[in-house]
Amino acid sequence: PVPKPDARAALGLPAGAPIACWHGRVSIGQKGLDVLAAAWPLVLHEVPDAVLVLLGDGHDASALATLLADIPADRGFSFRAGAPVGRAGRRR
């Protein structure tokens, strides 16, 4: 395992910031990512240094990137398109 400070540094995430993470197939309407993006400013109002990290890929990845492009860069978003979404760890 990578030590937490090293992992945060490698991902460009602030050392002490609270992080909320979503990982999965990018399907905006089905997964509610539009709702999450719209609600994030409310979270930042309460926790100004929070960071939301979205990891995944799918047919809506470019649409999500466009949606997030309308949000100022300093508002605590990180979208990493192309992150692998596999079935590792899932029970059958």
C-alpha positions in Angstrom: 0.0 0.0 0.0 1.0 3.6 -0.7 1.1 5.9 2.3 -1.8 8.3 2.4 0.2 11.5 1.9 2.1 10.0 -1.0 -1.2 8.8 -2.7 -2.7 12.3 -2.3 0.4 14.0 -3.7 0.4 11.6 -6.7 -3.2 12.4 -7.4 -2.8 16.1 -6.9 -5.2 16.1 -3.9 -4.7 18.5 -0.9 -3.0 16.9 2.1 -5.7 17.5 4.7 -8.8 18.1 2.7 -11.9 15.8 3.2 -12.5 13.8 0.0 -15.7 12.3 -1.3 -15.1 9.8 -4.1 -17.4 8.3 -6.7 -16.2 5.4 -8.9 -18.2 3.7 -11.6 -19.6 3.6 -15.1 -20.3 7.2 -16.2 -24.0 7.3 -17.1 -25.2 10.8 -16.0 -28.9 10.3 -15.8 -28.8 6.7 -14.5 -26.2 7.3 -11.8 -27.4 10.8 -10.8 -24.1 12.5 -11.5 -25.9 15.6 -12.7 -27.5 15.8 -9.3 -24.2 15.2 -7.5 -22.5 18.0 -9.6 -25.4 20.4 -8.8 -25.4 19.6 -5.1 -21.6 19.9 -4.7 -21.6 23.7 -4.1 -24.0 23.0 -1.1 -21.4 20.7 0.3 -18.6 23.3 -0.3 -20.7 25.9 1.6 -20.5 23.7 4.7 -17.0 22.2 4.0 -15.1 24.7 1.9 -12.0 22.6 1.5 -13.7 19.3 0.5 -12.8 17.7 -2.8 -15.0 15.5 -4.9 -13.2 12.9 -7.0 -15.1 11.2 -9.8 -13.4 8.2 -11.4 -14.7 6.2 -14.3 -15.5 5.9 -17.9 -18.6 5.2 -20.0 -20.8 6.6 -22.7 -21.4 9.8 -20.9 -17.8 10.6 -19.9 -17.4 13.5 -22.4 -20.9 14.9 -21.4 -19.8 14.8 -17.7 -16.6 16.6 -18.5 -18.6 19.2 -20.3 -21.0 19.5 -17.3 -18.1 19.9 -14.9 -16.4 22.4 -17.2 -19.1 24.9 -16.3 -18.1 24.7 -12.7 -15.1 26.9 -11.6 -11.9 25.0 -11.3 -11.4 26.1 -7.7 -14.7 24.4 -6.6 -13.2 21.1 -5.5 -13.8 18.8 -8.5 -11.6 16.2 -10.0 -12.9 14.1 -12.9 -10.5 11.4 -14.1 -12.1 9.9 -17.2 -10.8 6.6 -18.4 -10.3 5.2 -14.9 -10.9 1.5 -15.1 -14.2 0.2 -13.9 -14.0 -3.5 -13.3 -15.7 -6.2 -11.4 -12.8 -6.8 -8.9 -14.1 -7.4 -5.5 -17.7 -7.9 -6.4 -19.5 -10.9 -5.1 -21.2 -13.2 -7.5 
